[in-house]
Amino acid sequence: MAGRKSKSHLLGLGLDGDGEKRITQAENFSIVGGSEETHDFMTETAIKTFEDLKRKGKSLDDTSAQELSDIIRKNMPSKK
């Protein structure tokens, strides 16, 4: 829906830690916590996920939970 502002927001919560506080915020997602590796992994995944949604002309509001899950899995970077 062009012009309509999304009400949904994706939240990523990193449960492993290394004593640092990390918060990354964007218009449609927030990533909180995690070790540097975990935080970077989640941030990259979220960015790529929203790029995919944009290419499809979709927002979180018009994406089913199953489709979002599939897109997220597809966009996870390979672990080093």
C-alpha positions as CSV (number, residue, x, y, z in Angstrom):
1,M,0.0,0.0,0.0
2,A,1.9,3.0,-1.3
3,G,1.9,6.0,1.0
4,R,0.6,4.1,4.0
5,K,2.9,4.2,7.0
6,S,3.6,0.7,8.5
7,K,2.5,0.3,12.1
8,S,4.5,-2.9,12.6
9,H,8.1,-2.9,13.9
10,L,10.5,-5.8,14.0
11,L,12.5,-6.2,17.2
12,G,15.6,-8.3,17.4
13,L,16.9,-9.2,20.9
14,G,20.4,-10.6,21.3
15,L,20.7,-12.7,24.4
16,D,24.4,-13.4,24.4
17,G,26.6,-10.5,25.6
18,D,30.1,-9.3,26.1
19,G,29.4,-6.4,28.5
20,E,28.8,-3.8,25.7
21,K,25.5,-2.2,25.1
22,R,24.4,-2.3,21.5
23,I,21.3,-0.7,20.0
24,T,20.6,-0.3,16.3
25,Q,17.4,1.5,15.3
26,A,15.8,2.0,11.9
27,E,12.4,3.0,10.7
28,N,11.0,-0.5,10.7
29,F,13.3,-2.5,13.1
30,S,15.3,-2.3,16.2
31,I,18.1,-4.6,17.3
32,V,19.0,-4.6,21.0
33,G,21.9,-6.4,22.8
34,G,24.0,-9.3,21.8
35,S,27.7,-9.8,21.3
36,E,29.2,-7.8,18.4
37,E,28.9,-10.9,16.1
38,T,25.3,-11.6,17.1
39,H,24.3,-7.9,16.8
40,D,25.9,-7.5,13.4
41,F,24.3,-10.8,12.2
42,M,20.9,-9.7,13.2
43,T,21.3,-6.2,11.8
44,E,22.5,-7.4,8.4
45,T,19.6,-9.9,8.3
46,A,17.0,-7.2,9.2
47,I,18.4,-4.8,6.6
48,K,18.4,-7.4,3.8
49,T,14.9,-8.5,4.9
50,F,13.5,-5.0,4.5
51,E,15.2,-4.6,1.2
52,D,13.4,-7.7,0.0
53,L,10.1,-6.5,1.3
54,K,10.6,-3.1,-0.5
55,R,11.4,-4.9,-3.8
56,K,8.2,-6.8,-3.4
57,G,6.3,-3.6,-2.6
58,K,5.3,-4.9,0.8
59,S,5.5,-3.8,4.4
60,L,5.4,-5.8,7.6
61,D,1.7,-5.1,7.8
62,D,0.9,-6.9,4.6
63,T,3.3,-9.8,5.1
64,S,2.2,-13.0,6.7
65,A,4.2,-14.5,9.6
66,Q,5.2,-17.5,7.4
67,E,6.3,-15.3,4.5
68,L,8.3,-13.0,6.9
69,S,9.9,-16.1,8.5
70,D,10.9,-17.4,5.0
71,I,12.4,-14.0,4.0
72,I,14.3,-13.7,7.2
73,R,15.8,-17.2,6.9
74,K,16.7,-16.5,3.2
75,N,18.5,-13.3,4.3
76,M,20.6,-14.6,7.1
77,P,24.3,-14.2,6.3
78,S,26.4,-17.3,6.4
79,K,28.3,-17.7,9.7
80,K,32.1,-17.2,9.3
